[in-house]
Amino acid sequence: MTDLQTIILKSPLLAPILDRWVRIALPDGWLAAGAIAQTVWNHAFALPPTHGIGDIDIVYFDGDDLSQEAEATHAKRIEGLFADLPVRIDVKNEARVHLWYEEKFGTPIRPYLSAEEAIATFPTTATAVGLRPSRGGLEICAPFGLVDLLAPIVRANKSQITRAIYERKVERWRALWPGLAIERWDVRPA
């Protein structure tokens, strides 16, 4: 964990978010997914710390308000908190993903019970990671562990995504981070 914490806390994109985390004020909130992995990959391949990072995901879980309006209000407020960052901040209430997932991706999903459960369905083992500040440094949600993230290896998390989605993601990532070890979709886990 120390290596990951050191890399993240040196990031000019992620460190400011974690420094101001208390102002985010979302229930069960996590800094999550691609920007974490991409920050680690930039470090691993000695690339500029912002290379390839187009957005930063902040996820939360509020089962008491599944409205699109509440999510949009949080998103606008949080975007304002980080207007100084050169990337888009994407805020999603994981409690409401089941309401739009089928329309966007073609398959229905059952409602998540927590943000951690949602993170466990993120498209790859390396991007199925969430972070937030804690007294001891960073609290980490990594349902598949940190080995693939730090290796860096990209493997499909087939719990929810399709082959087409995975292959689109890895095609983009291969172009931006050619040193990544990318496992083919049809490889069976050991």
Secondary structure, DSSP 8 states (H G I E B T S, - for coil): -HHHHHHHHT-TTHHHHHHTHHHH--TT-EEETHHHHHHHHHHHTT--TTTT--EEEEEE--TT---HHHHHHHHHHHHHHTTTSSSEEEEEEGGGGGGTHHHHHSS-----SSHHHHHTTSSBTTT--EEEEETTEEEEE-TT-SHHHHTTEE-B-TTT--HHHHHHHHHHHHHH-TT-EE--TT----
